[in-house]
Amino acid sequence: MTVMMGDRLEAPSALGTFLKMLRGRIPPDAATLGRYQRLPVRRGRRVTQEEIAELVGVTRGWYRLLESGASVRASMKLLDRLAQALVLTPDERMMLFTLAIPEMRQLTR
């Protein structure tokens, strides 16, 4: 799921792709996101960026920057909330942190 450009890992765009994939795999009829109830109005529709943003405590605009591959820095606390909200496996959680934190990418080389 990582994108390579020469020897350089293009993590911001890979992070955005990874987050979109994770959000897209949540079934439209899911009644919950992580441990939180979805609003009944949203049932039957795909999970929106706004729902994820609200769930993890950031603005939709800021979450959109993450998904768009903008070069922004997410805190460990935010990444942890994302991992919980998206119900990530340990491997997916490691991928999230590796893509989002430049220092982790250096450790995995």
C-alpha positions, 0 to 999 in steps of 0.5 A: 500500500506504500507508494515508492518514488525512487528510494523515497516513500511518498507517505502523505499520498499513501496515507490518504489512499490508506485512510480512504480505503479504510473508510470505504470498507465500512459497510453503508448500513453499519450502525456503529463506527468503532464504539460510537453509534452512527446517526440514524440519518446516515444509515444506508449511506457511505461513511463520510469524512465528516463522520470520521472527523467528528468521531476523532475530534478534528474538523472535516477540513483537517481530516480532508487534508489527511485523506487528500495526501496533504503534507500535514502532521497528525499527533499520536493521540489523533492516530490512536483515535483513528485506529480505534474509530476505524477498528484497525487490526494490529497490522493496519494500525502499524501501517497507519502510524508508519505512513503518518509519522516520518520517524517511523518510516525511517525505522522500517527501512 
